[in-house]
């Protein structure tokens, strides 16, 4: 899957909520199938990485609709965009490990990239796509640069090394 980078202006326009949040709970990862079971048709392959280590990876799903995800409960600390934002929001983060299978959706934005008790700046949108069928009232990140890890002096840095300024909510 390739993701086209959005400008900060596009991310702001697409976001329903821009907020500093604290991770309060991380639900276990699960498959997106109705019964949370391993989808049919997945094949496992082995590959050798640059260090000579053998790694397993799974094939793309035949219909591209099954995936692994985990829900995160986020406490909203500061709101920079959004009306009537609740105290807690549910973020559906693509990726995670279920049994022997690990799937990574976007570098720096999967459930493994969030730590309990840590604060992040996130741009999120209400999920109205396929993942919404798995349970409504949750949000997804405005990809691919919409999660910033907290740093000092009011600066937040995303996985691509871009910095957000909370005063202007713009890159500098």
PyMOL commands that set and color helices and strands:
alter all, ss='L'
color gray80, all
select helices_A, chain A and resi 8-14+111-113+130-134
alter helices_A, ss='H'
color red, helices_A
select strands_A, chain A and resi 17-26+30-31+44-48+54-58+68-81+88-98+101-104+119-126+139-141+147-150+155-158+163-165+170-171
alter strands_A, ss='S'
color yellow, strands_A
deselect
rebuild
show_as cartoon
